[in-house]
Amino acid sequence: MAGIYIHIPFCKQACSYCDFYFLTRQQLREPFLEALLKEIYAYKETPYTSEIITSVYLGGGTPSLLNEKQLTSIFTALDEVFKLDPVEVTMELNPDDVTADYLNMIRKLGVNRASMGVQSFQEEILTFMHRAHSREEALNALDLLKKEDFPAFTADLIYGNPGQTPAMLKADIEQLLAFNPPHISAYSLTVEPKTRLGRQVDLGRITPPDDEEVAAHFDLVHTLLGSAGIFQYEVSNFAKPGKEAVHNSSYWTHENYLGFGPSAHSFWRDGHEAKRWKNKPDIKQYIEKKPDEFTDEIELLDKRTLAEERIMLGLRMVKGISEDNLQKSYQFKFSEKQLEWIDLQEEKEMLTFKNGNLKLTTAGLKLSDMLVVDLLSKGD
C-alpha cells in the first residue's frame, strides 16, 4: 500500500502563522499545472507504480482554488500512471470556496473526504490569523457538507491563540460539534520564524500565551471532544472510532508515499533500502524543470535512522509502538539505558510499557517531542 500527496501552493492571501510553501500569484496556476502533470507522468513505468495507491491527499496552499477542468486533469494523470484503489481521497477546502456545486463536482471526481480549514469561529481570531474566510462562511461550508451528505470530513481548529480565553475555545468546540464531525485536527498555535506572526512576536507586538495556558486549552479540547465520542489517536488528531485519517496515518507508520508539487516530500522503502526526497519550494524552478529533474535532496536512510524515526512518529500516536515491530522491521532493541529511562518515565506516569508495547499517556503526549528526544539520546 502507498499514498500520494499533491501540494497545490496557491492561496488568496497569507495566513499570519503559516510557514508552508505557498504563493498568491494566481496567474501561475496553469504553468504550475502543466509542470505537475509532467511530474506525475514522469513516474510512468517506474518501480514506484507497482504498489496499490490506497490514499490520495490534495493539500496546500488551497486546493479548492482549482476548477473542475484543472482537478480532472490531475486525477486523470494519476489514474493513467498509478494503480489507484483508494479508500480515502482527501481534499483541503477553504470555507469561502465551498458551494453545493463544488462539493458535488469534487465528489464525482472521487474525493470522499473534505478537510475544512475552520481554525476558529471567532471573528477577532480569524482577523488575527489573517484568514480569508468569515465565521458565517465557515458555518455555511459545514452546513453544506451535511446537507449534501458528503461522505466524510475533518475540520481544523487552532488553540493557544493570544487573547483566546477558555470560554472562546469552548464555544468554538461546541459550535463545531453541532455538525457531528467524524474527525477533528486540533493544533496549538506555533510561532514560526519568517512568518507574519513570527515577526510580530519578535518585535514585541504580540505575546503568545504561556505553556500553562496552552496546556489548559489542550485539556479542554481533549475533555470536550472525548465527551462527544471523538477520541485522541495522535498528538493533534481526534476521531470517532474507525474514522481515523488513512493518509496521515501512513506517515506515522512508515508506509510508502509519493509527493508531487513544489516542497512536496516522498518516502519509499522497498526492503533493500529506504530513501526520502523532496521538491524544492520554488515555483519558478518547478515550472522550468524537466521531468527527470524534479527530485531534489535525496536522503538514503539506514535501519538505525529508520528505527529512531519510527519511534519518534509512533510515539505521536496513542497506540504507541511495538517492540516486536522494531525488532522485526528495523533490527532495533532498546539499550539498557533506554529501558532504565522507560522505567523512570513509567513511574512518572508519562508512558506505559506493557506486553512489549510502548506508548505515551495523555500527560506524556503533551510533552511528546521532548520525551522522544530524551529517549533517543539514551541509545547506544
Protein Blocks (a to p, Z undefined) as FASTA:
>chain_A
ZZdddddfbdfbdcfkbccdcdfblklmmmmmmmmmmmmmmmgoiaklmpccfbdcdded
jfklpcfklmmmmmmmmmmmmccddfbdcddddfklpcfklmmmmmmnopabdcddfkpa
cfklmmmnopabdfklmmmmmmmmmmnopabacddddehiehiafklmmmmmmmmmmnop
abdcdddddddehiaklmmmmnopaccddfklmmmmmmmmmmmmmmnopacfbfkbccde
hiacfklmmmmnopacddedehiacdddehjaccdddddddfklmmmpcfklmpghiadd
dfklmmmmmmmmmmmpmnlpafklmmmmnopacdfklmmmmmmmmmnopacceehiacdd
fklmmmmmmmmmmmmmmpZZ
